[in-house]
Amino acid sequence: MEKTIANFSVKYLQILDEKGNCDEKQKPKLPNEEIKKIYELLILTRVFDEKALNLQRQGRLGTYASVKGQEACQIGSAILLQAQDYIFPAFREHGVFLTLGIRPSVLFQYWGGDERGMQMPKNVNILPVSIPVGSHPIHAVGAAMAFNYLNKKSIAITYFGDGATSEGDFHEAMNFAGVFKAPVIFICQNNQFAISFPVKEQTAAETLAQKAIAYGFEGIRIDGNDIFAVYQATKKAIEKARAGKGPTFVECFTYRMGDHTTSDDSIRYRSEKEVKLWEKKDPIERLKNYMLKNKIAEKNYFLQVRQKAEKLINDEVEIYEKIPVAAPDEIFNYVYASLTDELKEQLDDFKKEIQNQEDK
C-alpha cells in the first residue's frame, strides 16, 4: 500500500514592492522615527561600502567584500536583536556591525589587515568575521544549545550566503538545530552567486528555504530587498526562538550588485542587463519611495542623511588611518591563550631575523 504521509510547502513574503507600494495589512507596526532610523542605517552602510571600495582601489584597504544590494537583509534583521543575543557573521555583514553600533573606523581597521579590528566591545556579542564559507552556522547552533541548557532567553543568529548551503557544516548545523530545538535563526542571503557559481547549479531545490523542512523546522523565502519583509520574518523567528519553539531558516532572496570581492570580476559570469534589472529593485530606493509616498520625510531629509553619513565615514577614515600599526611579533601572541614552546621558538627566530635585517 502506498499513501502520502506528509505534505510540505514553502511560503514567500513580500510586503513592499519595487515601486514603494506597501501591503499595510502585513507591514510591521513601526513608528515613523523607527523607519527613519532604518533608512539612515541603510544609507550609512551604503556610504561605508562605497568608501571601502575606493580605499581598496587606492591601496588603503585589503581585499574587501561589497554589501551593495544586500543591506536590507542585514539591517532589517539586526535591528531587532537584544543585548543578550549572539551574532555569528560571515564576511559581508558590514550592515550588521554598523547596526549594532560598531564604529566604521574599527571595520576599516579589520579590512585594512589589522585583526584588532575584530576586538569587539564587551557589551556587543558579535563574533569575528568568518572567512571560511559555511563553517560558522554550527558555532551559532552550539551557542543556541548552550542557551537552552542554561535556561537563557538569548538567541543566536547567523548570516551566510547561498554558497554556504552547499557545505557539510551547514547541514550539520541545521540537523543539530532541528533535533535540539535550538533558539537559532539562519539568515541566508541568497544573492544568487557563490563567487561565480549560480545558485541554480548549486542545488536542484526550487528554494533554499525548503532545506529546513528536511531538518524538522520552518523555512521561509522572503524578498530580501524588502526591508519590511525582512523585519517581519525575523521578528516572528525571534519570538518563536525565545518561546522555546526552535529554529527558523529565512532565505532572503536578493542580489549582489557588485563583485564577490575586490579580487573578482563579475562581468565574466553575468550580464550587465541582469545587473541593471536588479538595480531597479534596490532596497534603499524602495524604502525611500515608500517614505515619500506616505509623507514620512521630505526630499531634503534624504539629502541631509546622505551628507551626514558621508561626513561620518570620512571622519572615521581619518581615525582609522591614525591607528598605530601593530607590533609584528603580535602575530605570535594570540594564537593560543599562552605561547606554546613551538611558538616561542618561532618568535625567537623571528626576532633574530628582524635584528639581522636592522644590523645590515
Secondary structure, DSSP 8 states (H G I E B T S, - for coil): ----------EEE-SB-TTS-B-TTTS----HHHHHHHHHHHHHHHHHHHHHHHHHHTTSS-S----TT-HHHHHHHHTT--TT-EEE--SS-HHHHHHTT--HHHHHHHHTT-GGGG---TT--B-----STT-SHHHHHHHHHHHHHTT----EEEEEEGGGGGSHHHHHHHHHHHHTT--EEEEEEE-SEETTEEGGGT-SSS-SGGGGGGGTSEEEEEETT-HHHHHHHHHHHHHHHHTT---EEEEEE----S-SSTT--GGGTS-HHHHHHHHTT-HHHHHHHHHHHTTSS-HHHHHHHHHHHHHHHHHHHHHHHTS----TTHHHHTSSSS--HHHHHHHHHHHHHHHHHHH-
